[in-house]
Amino acid sequence: MAIFQLAVAPGAKVDSRFVESVELTVMNESRRTFDILVQVSHNGAPFFESLQELPSGSGAYIPAVPTNYTPFNLLIVTNYFTYDTTTVTLIVRSKGLLLAIFTDKDFDRMP
């Protein structure tokens, strides 16, 4: 499994005080199909979940998940054995304006 995690909180790499919503793109660059689970939670309670199958060379786009300037945890889990074939792009918005773009390299990788 490849597990990506990003904690969004005041003073963190991604500061929740400026994040009204996020958009997420996950790409499968492998030769095999795999599944992804995306979970966004606040205080341990999920408020967004998505489970999708990603065929080889395809991607999943998750538009405008509202976070309303509160801290949250973003978790992406694949059933593939390596991180090398999964790319993640996170777009952060406030009042519809693009604030920042983060990639899989900005996420913590769990063993």
C-alpha positions in Angstrom: 0.0 0.0 0.0 1.0 3.6 -0.6 -0.4 6.0 2.0 -0.1 9.8 1.6 -1.1 12.1 4.5 -1.3 15.8 4.8 -2.3 17.6 8.0 -3.8 21.1 7.4 -3.8 23.2 10.5 -3.0 26.7 11.7 0.8 27.3 11.3 1.3 24.0 9.3 2.8 23.7 5.9 -0.7 24.2 4.6 -2.4 26.7 7.0 -6.1 25.9 7.4 -6.8 29.6 8.3 -6.5 30.4 4.6 -8.1 27.2 3.0 -11.8 27.5 2.1 -11.7 24.5 -0.3 -9.4 22.0 -1.9 -9.3 20.3 -5.3 -7.5 17.0 -5.7 -6.1 15.1 -8.7 -4.6 11.6 -8.3 -2.9 10.0 -11.3 -2.0 6.4 -11.9 1.3 6.3 -13.9 1.7 2.5 -13.5 0.9 -0.3 -16.0 -1.6 -1.8 -13.6 -5.1 -0.8 -12.3 -5.3 0.1 -8.7 -7.8 1.6 -6.2 -7.6 4.8 -4.3 -9.4 5.8 -1.1 -9.5 9.6 -0.4 -10.6 10.7 3.1 -10.8 14.2 4.5 -11.5 14.4 8.2 -11.8 16.9 11.0 -11.1 15.8 14.6 -11.1 12.2 13.4 -14.6 12.4 11.8 -14.6 12.0 8.0 -16.5 14.6 6.1 -15.5 13.5 2.6 -14.7 10.0 1.3 -14.2 8.7 -2.2 -13.2 5.2 -3.4 -12.2 4.9 -7.1 -10.6 2.5 -9.4 -7.8 4.0 -11.5 -6.9 2.1 -14.7 -3.4 2.5 -16.0 -2.6 6.0 -17.2 -5.8 7.5 -15.8 -6.6 9.9 -13.0 -9.3 10.9 -10.5 -10.3 14.5 -10.1 -12.1 15.5 -6.9 -13.5 19.1 -7.3 -14.1 21.7 -4.5 -14.1 19.8 -1.2 -15.2 22.6 1.2 -13.0 22.9 4.3 -14.3 26.3 5.5 -11.0 27.4 7.1 -11.0 24.6 9.7 -8.2 22.2 10.4 -8.4 18.8 8.5 -6.4 15.8 7.6 -6.2 14.5 4.0 -5.5 10.8 3.6 -4.9 9.0 0.3 -4.5 5.2 0.3 -3.8 3.1 -2.7 -3.7 -0.7 -2.9 -0.5 -0.5 -5.0 2.9 -1.3 -3.5 4.9 1.7 -4.5 4.7 5.5 -4.3 6.6 6.0 -7.6 3.6 5.5 -9.9 1.1 7.7 -8.0 1.1 11.5 -8.5 -1.0 13.8 -6.4 -1.8 17.5 -7.0 -3.7 19.5 -4.4 -5.1 22.9 -5.3 -5.9 25.2 -2.3 -8.5 27.9 -2.8 -10.0 30.8 -0.8 -13.1 32.6 -2.1 -12.5 30.9 -5.4 -9.0 32.2 -5.8 -6.0 29.9 -6.3 -3.8 30.2 -3.3 -1.3 27.3 -3.7 -0.6 24.1 -5.4 1.0 21.2 -3.6 2.2 17.8 -4.9 2.7 14.3 -3.6 6.2 15.4 -2.5 4.6 17.7 0.1 2.6 14.9 1.7 3.9 12.6 4.5 4.4 9.1 3.2 3.4 6.4 5.7 5.2 3.0 5.7 
